[in-house]
């Protein structure tokens, strides 16, 4: 039995505002316990499905903290790109369901690093890096992918494209996993493992699922609202599941505005949610979800007054360049709503 740390892909996330939710009794204890149970069920389903090419992830849960660890084999680049793609898909679904059906916002990170994974405990630099990225860089209800890791994945795919002299494609964070899937289909077809008809069918079925986007501060984040498109053809009576998820996401953000409008740090996070959702739906040629008037009508929160507080905070001389960048982003977000 190995007693040393090994390479892992690590996903770490926790519930945002956990302390405030508990102390203010915004969600009844029995309901909150049920939410935690739902998350652990989601974690179990990740562990027991075949997303990861017969590799079983290690799952750790404590209070509102959740960790998924998957062995990383640097000798098998194709396999690792596929595993990261599967992990991101899982987290798109988990984050989307928590934000909508469970009224819970989460923040987290995905990194590659060294770990020792015991039966009941976990240890290593990888976990420290995942925690630091989540706690110090993520800030908002988003799951950040370690920049070096994501850029290495993109570089590997560009190398594959050059190696096989494939048609030149601008491979980036938005299309890298879709490109790799299609590249894999080509290899399988050329190896005579599938017919031409099966190959064409897989190409046609390959969804342009944008798993990762670049946020305003340059960080790579999981594009979790894309998961609602997984359910666009599912209906309950006359309402599509996609529309239900959209309505529930809006209700979640309004719930937090109503309960935490006196906490500027939480308001900053909610403004990011509004901006992210508006950009997502506008990019999908749909109407934006949030504006200042609708927030005022639903929650009695006056964002213009909050904007003035941010402007005062921005004018402080002891602000770092990084803090000014975030405040400027939030001020522009309010003005654009």
C-alpha positions as CSV (number, residue, x, y, z in Angstrom):
1,X,0.0,0.0,0.0
2,X,1.4,3.4,-1.1
3,X,2.0,5.9,1.8
4,X,3.1,8.8,-0.4
5,X,1.2,11.5,-2.2
6,X,0.3,11.1,-5.9
7,X,-1.0,13.3,-8.7
8,X,-4.7,14.0,-8.6
9,X,-7.4,16.2,-10.2
10,X,-9.1,17.8,-7.2
11,X,-12.4,19.6,-7.1
12,X,-13.1,21.4,-3.8
13,X,-16.3,23.4,-3.1
14,X,-18.4,24.6,-0.2
15,X,-21.7,26.3,0.5
16,X,-21.4,30.1,0.2
17,X,-22.8,32.0,3.2
18,X,-23.2,28.8,5.3
19,X,-22.6,30.7,8.6
20,X,-25.1,33.4,7.7
21,X,-27.7,31.0,6.6
22,X,-27.4,29.1,9.9
23,X,-27.2,32.1,12.3
24,X,-30.1,33.9,10.6
25,X,-32.3,30.8,10.3
26,X,-33.0,31.8,6.7
27,X,-33.6,28.1,5.9
28,X,-35.1,25.8,8.5
29,X,-32.7,23.3,10.0
30,X,-34.6,20.3,8.7
31,X,-34.7,21.7,5.2
32,X,-31.0,22.6,5.4
33,X,-30.1,19.1,6.5
34,X,-32.1,17.7,3.6
35,X,-30.1,20.0,1.2
36,X,-26.8,18.6,2.6
37,X,-28.2,15.1,2.1
38,X,-29.1,16.0,-1.5
39,X,-25.5,17.1,-2.1
40,X,-24.1,13.9,-0.6
41,X,-26.5,11.9,-2.9
42,X,-25.2,13.9,-5.9
43,X,-21.6,13.1,-4.8
44,X,-22.5,9.4,-4.6
45,X,-24.0,9.4,-8.0
46,X,-20.8,10.9,-9.4
47,X,-18.8,8.2,-7.7
48,X,-21.0,5.4,-9.0
49,X,-21.6,6.4,-12.6
50,X,-19.3,5.7,-15.6
51,X,-18.4,9.3,-16.4
52,X,-14.8,8.7,-15.5
53,X,-13.8,5.7,-17.8
54,X,-14.1,3.2,-15.0
55,X,-12.0,5.3,-12.6
56,X,-13.7,5.6,-9.3
57,X,-13.4,9.1,-7.8
58,X,-12.7,9.5,-4.1
59,X,-15.3,11.6,-2.3
60,X,-14.9,13.4,1.0
61,X,-17.7,15.4,2.8
62,X,-17.6,17.4,6.0
63,X,-20.2,19.9,7.1
64,X,-20.5,22.2,4.1
65,X,-17.2,21.1,2.4
66,X,-17.1,18.7,-0.4
67,X,-14.0,17.2,-2.2
68,X,-13.8,15.0,-5.3
69,X,-10.4,13.5,-6.1
70,X,-9.5,11.6,-9.3
71,X,-6.1,10.0,-10.0
72,X,-4.1,11.9,-12.7
73,X,-2.0,9.9,-15.1
74,X,0.3,12.4,-16.9
75,X,1.3,9.6,-19.3
76,X,-2.2,9.4,-20.8
77,X,-3.1,12.9,-21.9
78,X,-6.2,11.9,-23.9
79,X,-7.7,10.1,-20.9
80,X,-7.0,13.0,-18.5
81,X,-8.7,15.5,-20.8
82,X,-11.7,13.2,-21.0
83,X,-11.8,12.9,-17.2
84,X,-11.5,16.7,-16.6
85,X,-14.3,17.2,-19.2
86,X,-16.5,14.6,-17.3
87,X,-15.7,16.3,-13.9
88,X,-16.7,19.7,-15.3
89,X,-19.9,18.3,-16.7
90,X,-20.7,16.7,-13.3
91,X,-20.1,20.0,-11.6
92,X,-22.2,22.0,-14.1
93,X,-25.1,19.8,-13.1
94,X,-24.4,19.9,-9.4
95,X,-23.9,23.7,-9.3
96,X,-26.9,24.3,-11.4
97,X,-29.2,22.0,-9.4
98,X,-28.0,23.5,-6.1
99,X,-28.4,27.1,-7.3
100,X,-31.9,26.4,-8.6
101,X,-33.7,23.5,-6.9
102,X,-32.0,23.8,-3.6
103,X,-31.6,27.6,-3.1
104,X,-27.9,27.2,-2.4
105,X,-24.9,29.0,-3.9
106,X,-21.5,27.3,-4.0
107,X,-18.0,28.4,-4.6
108,X,-15.0,26.2,-5.4
109,X,-12.0,25.3,-7.5
110,X,-10.5,22.5,-9.6
111,X,-6.8,22.0,-9.5
112,X,-4.2,19.4,-10.3
113,X,-1.9,18.6,-7.4
114,X,-0.3,16.1,-5.0
115,X,-2.4,14.3,-2.5
116,X,-2.4,11.4,-0.1
117,X,-5.9,10.0,0.1
118,X,-6.6,7.7,3.1
119,X,-9.9,6.0,3.9
120,X,-11.0,8.7,6.3
121,X,-8.7,11.6,5.7
122,X,-6.9,13.5,2.9
123,X,-3.6,15.4,3.0
124,X,-1.3,17.3,0.6
125,X,-0.3,20.4,-1.2
126,X,-3.0,19.9,-3.8
127,X,-5.8,20.3,-1.2
128,X,-4.1,23.5,0.2
129,X,-3.9,24.9,-3.4
130,X,-7.6,24.1,-4.0
131,X,-8.6,25.7,-0.7
132,X,-6.5,28.8,-1.4
133,X,-7.9,29.2,-4.9
134,X,-11.5,28.8,-3.6
135,X,-11.1,31.0,-0.5
136,X,-8.9,33.8,-1.9
137,X,-9.5,34.0,-5.6
138,X,-12.9,32.7,-6.4
139,X,-14.7,35.4,-4.3
140,X,-18.1,34.9,-6.1
141,X,-20.4,31.9,-6.5
142,X,-18.2,30.3,-9.2
143,X,-15.9,27.3,-9.5
144,X,-12.5,28.3,-10.8
145,X,-10.2,26.0,-12.8
146,X,-6.5,26.4,-11.9
147,X,-5.1,28.7,-14.7
148,X,-2.0,26.6,-15.3
149,X,-4.0,23.4,-15.5
150,X,-6.5,24.7,-18.0
151,X,-3.9,26.3,-20.2
152,X,-2.0,23.1,-20.2
153,X,-5.1,21.2,-21.4
154,X,-5.5,23.8,-24.2
155,X,-1.9,23.5,-25.2
156,X,-2.1,19.7,-25.3
157,X,-5.0,19.9,-27.7
158,X,-3.2,22.4,-29.9
159,X,-0.2,20.0,-30.0
160,X,-2.5,17.2,-31.1
161,X,-4.0,19.4,-33.8
162,X,-0.5,20.2,-35.1
163,X,0.8,16.6,-34.8
164,X,-2.0,15.2,-36.9
165,X,-2.0,18.2,-39.3
166,X,-5.7,18.7,-38.6
167,X,-7.7,21.7,-40.0
168,X,-6.5,24.8,-38.2
169,X,-8.9,25.6,-35.4
170,X,-8.6,28.4,-32.8
171,X,-8.7,26.1,-29.8
172,X,-9.6,27.9,-26.6
173,X,-11.3,27.4,-23.3
174,X,-14.8,27.6,-24.9
175,X,-14.3,24.9,-27.5
176,X,-11.4,22.7,-26.2
177,X,-13.5,19.9,-24.8
178,X,-15.9,19.8,-27.8
179,X,-12.9,19.8,-30.2
180,X,-11.3,16.9,-28.2
181,X,-14.5,14.9,-28.4
182,X,-14.7,15.3,-32.1
183,X,-11.0,14.5,-32.4
184,X,-11.6,11.3,-30.5
185,X,-14.5,10.3,-32.8
186,X,-12.1,10.8,-35.7
187,X,-9.5,8.5,-34.2
188,X,-12.1,5.8,-33.4
189,X,-13.5,6.0,-37.0
190,X,-10.1,5.8,-38.6
191,X,-9.4,2.7,-36.5
192,X,-12.5,1.1,-38.0
193,X,-14.1,0.8,-34.6
194,X,-17.3,2.6,-35.8
195,X,-19.0,2.9,-39.2
196,X,-19.2,6.1,-41.2
197,X,-22.8,6.4,-40.3
198,X,-22.1,6.1,-36.6
199,X,-19.2,8.6,-37.0
200,X,-21.5,11.2,-38.7
201,X,-24.2,10.6,-36.1
202,X,-21.8,11.2,-33.2
203,X,-20.6,14.4,-34.9
204,X,-24.2,15.6,-35.3
205,X,-25.1,14.8,-31.8
206,X,-22.0,16.5,-30.3
207,X,-23.5,19.4,-28.4
208,X,-21.7,22.7,-28.5
209,X,-21.6,22.7,-24.7
210,X,-19.4,25.6,-23.6
211,X,-18.1,24.1,-20.4
212,X,-15.6,26.8,-19.5
213,X,-15.5,30.5,-20.0
214,X,-13.1,33.3,-19.1
215,X,-14.4,35.6,-16.4
216,X,-13.9,39.4,-16.2
217,X,-10.8,39.0,-14.1
218,X,-9.1,36.5,-16.4
219,X,-10.0,33.4,-14.4
220,X,-11.3,30.2,-16.0
221,X,-14.7,29.2,-14.5
222,X,-17.3,26.5,-15.0
223,X,-20.1,27.7,-17.2
224,X,-22.7,26.0,-15.0
225,X,-25.9,27.6,-16.4
226,X,-25.2,25.7,-19.6
227,X,-26.6,22.7,-17.7
228,X,-30.1,24.0,-18.0
229,X,-29.8,23.3,-21.8
230,X,-29.4,19.6,-20.9
231,X,-33.1,19.7,-20.0
232,X,-34.5,21.9,-22.7
233,X,-36.5,19.0,-24.4
234,X,-37.9,17.7,-21.1
235,X,-41.4,18.9,-20.1
236,X,-43.6,18.7,-17.0
237,X,-47.1,19.2,-18.4
238,X,-46.8,22.4,-20.5
239,X,-43.6,23.8,-18.9
240,X,-40.1,22.8,-19.9
241,X,-37.6,21.8,-17.3
242,X,-35.3,24.5,-18.7
243,X,-37.9,27.2,-17.9
244,X,-38.3,25.8,-14.4
245,X,-34.6,26.0,-13.8
246,X,-34.5,29.6,-15.0
247,X,-37.4,30.6,-12.7
248,X,-35.9,28.8,-9.7
249,X,-32.4,30.5,-10.3
250,X,-34.1,33.9,-10.3
251,X,-36.0,33.0,-7.1
252,X,-32.7,31.9,-5.4
253,X,-30.9,35.2,-6.1
254,X,-34.0,37.2,-5.0
255,X,-34.1,35.1,-1.8
256,X,-30.5,36.1,-1.0
257,X,-31.1,39.8,-1.8
258,X,-34.1,39.8,0.6
259,X,-32.2,38.2,3.5
260,X,-28.7,39.6,3.1
261,X,-29.0,43.1,1.5
262,X,-27.4,44.6,4.7
263,X,-24.3,42.5,4.1
264,X,-22.3,44.2,1.3
265,X,-19.9,41.3,0.8
266,X,-22.9,39.0,0.0
267,X,-24.4,41.7,-2.2
268,X,-21.2,41.7,-4.2
269,X,-21.6,38.0,-4.8
270,X,-25.2,38.4,-5.9
271,X,-24.3,41.1,-8.3
272,X,-21.9,38.7,-9.9
273,X,-24.7,36.1,-10.2
274,X,-26.9,38.7,-11.9
275,X,-24.2,39.7,-14.4
276,X,-23.2,36.1,-15.2
277,X,-26.9,35.1,-15.8
278,X,-27.6,38.2,-17.9
279,X,-24.5,37.5,-20.1
280,X,-25.4,33.8,-20.4
281,X,-28.9,34.4,-21.6
282,X,-28.0,37.3,-23.9
283,X,-25.3,35.1,-25.5
284,X,-28.1,32.5,-26.1
285,X,-30.3,35.2,-27.8
286,X,-32.7,35.3,-24.8
287,X,-33.8,38.1,-22.6
288,X,-31.6,39.0,-19.7
289,X,-32.8,37.8,-16.4
290,X,-32.1,40.7,-14.0
291,X,-32.5,44.5,-13.9
292,X,-32.5,47.1,-11.2
293,X,-36.2,47.7,-11.3
294,X,-37.2,44.0,-11.1
295,X,-34.8,43.5,-8.1
296,X,-36.3,46.6,-6.4
297,X,-39.8,45.3,-7.0
298,X,-39.1,41.8,-5.8
299,X,-36.7,42.4,-2.9
300,X,-36.9,46.2,-2.1
301,X,-33.2,46.4,-2.6
302,X,-32.1,49.7,-4.2
303,X,-29.0,49.0,-6.1
304,X,-28.4,52.7,-6.9
305,X,-27.8,53.3,-3.2
306,X,-25.5,50.4,-3.0
307,X,-23.6,51.6,-6.0
308,X,-22.9,54.9,-4.1
309,X,-21.4,52.9,-1.3
310,X,-19.1,51.1,-3.7
311,X,-18.1,54.4,-5.2
312,X,-17.1,55.6,-1.8
313,X,-15.2,52.4,-1.2
314,X,-13.5,52.7,-4.5
315,X,-12.2,56.2,-3.6
316,X,-10.3,55.0,-0.6
317,X,-6.6,55.5,-1.0
318,X,-5.6,52.3,0.6
319,X,-7.3,50.1,-2.0
320,X,-5.1,47.7,-3.9
321,X,-5.1,47.5,-7.7
322,X,-6.9,44.2,-7.4
323,X,-9.6,45.6,-5.1
324,X,-10.2,48.5,-7.4
325,X,-10.6,46.1,-10.3
326,X,-13.3,44.2,-8.5
327,X,-15.1,47.3,-7.3
328,X,-15.0,48.8,-10.8
329,X,-16.5,45.6,-12.1
330,X,-19.4,45.7,-9.5
331,X,-20.1,49.4,-10.2
332,X,-20.3,48.7,-14.0
333,X,-22.5,45.7,-13.3
334,X,-25.0,47.8,-11.4
335,X,-24.9,50.6,-14.0
336,X,-25.5,48.0,-16.7
337,X,-28.5,46.4,-15.1
